[in-house]
Amino acid sequence: MNQFEIGEEIETTVVQVSGDTVFIDLGLKSEGFVDKAEFMDDDGNCSVKEGDKIKVYFVSGNRDELHFTTKLKGENADSSVLESAFNSGLPVEGHVEKEIKGGFEIKIGTSRAFCPYSQMGYKNRLEPAQYIGRSMTFVITEYKNEGKNIIVSNRRLEEQAENDKVNALADKLTEGTVVKGTVKSLQSYGAFVEVQGFQTLLPISEVSYKRVSDLSEVLSVGQEIEAKIIKAEWNTAKPERSKISLSMKSLETDPWSEVSSLAVGDKLTGKIARIAAFGFFVNLKPGIDGLVHISTLQDVNDKTNLSKKFKVGEEFDVVIQKIDADEKRISLAPATSNEQDDDASDYLKKQDKADDGDTYNPFAALLKKRS
């Protein structure tokens, strides 16, 4: 017991979770423990397990048991305990009584403290009225006049918790790691996905090799996804500036790996995928688009508004002119429709039969020659 001072912080390991108690490793003959209730979430689940690293503060003990806590319970806090908490940086639990000028009045045990607006909450700050009546954790930033003037901060603790989380995740969530996450919201540019408590971005361009114009057609809030981390920028000094980008597309087979099934001269019917000033792209296979350049189109020029002449989703007949698999580019040109080709073929067959007779048809012979 003499090895620890009241409020002293230590980092230790959970050795067992049993009943209402979380036992921790002290490297001593005496056992260290923390009340399990301190780790229970709103759903009644314990947030720690055997082997987890945790930070705790020494509260009291004897030769056989040493009691630690993650925060000091307010109802047990007199002025001397609060002074010790201030000197050691021990978190204390307080009750938000009411809103006053410049912030909130906080009750901690029998003492009253003041929490400025700027020190309440951190990333997801609420309206002031939403804090009233809550029991929250604070750190004492100022202790004067034997406890008559106490200033506390909730923000400082939340910032530190975020720092600790970022430091822990930075070693695990690295570029190339495949992770599972939950979709939290959908935006026009991508989806925000929570991965191990950290918010990441899945850009719309990284959802699939297939073109996605509306995320709600392929994803939904609450959906569990698997993706690869393609960018991880950790800022341990300012965790809020840390960024992670995900890609579901990276776990798919690249459709361009099978582009060998296409060849120059192939005639295909595809759908217009998107329109630009210089031409439009036609989808040939899932994930593979080719460009019909404006210079290959009849009755148009560089001043023509292609969006008025052609529509996205419209079928268009093309012939492949060039394939550049390395650059993932295919050049296309307009082609006669398959239906037109079939009609012409049927007509020529009929003319072939007619040629077997005595009547010479110069028009049929001309068509046959051109074919």
Secondary structure, DSSP 8 states (H G I E B T S, - for coil): -TT--TT-EEEEEEEEEETTEEEE--SSSSEEEEEGGGGB-TTS-BS--TT-EEEEEEEEE-SSEEEEESSB-GGG--HHHHHHHHHHT--EEEEEEEEETTEEEEEETTEEEEEEGGGS-SSS---GGGGTT-EEEEEEEEEEGGGTEEEEESHHHHHHHHHHHHHHHHTTS-TT-EEEEEEEEEETTEEEEEETTEEEEEEGGGS-SS--S-GGGT--TT-EEEEEEEEEE--SSSGGG-EEEEESGGGS--GGGGGGG--TT-EEEEEEEEEETTEEEEEEETTEEEEEEGGGSTT--TTS-HHHH--TT-EEEEEEEEEETTTTEEEEEE---HHHHHHHHHHHHHHHHHHTSS---HHHHHHHHH-
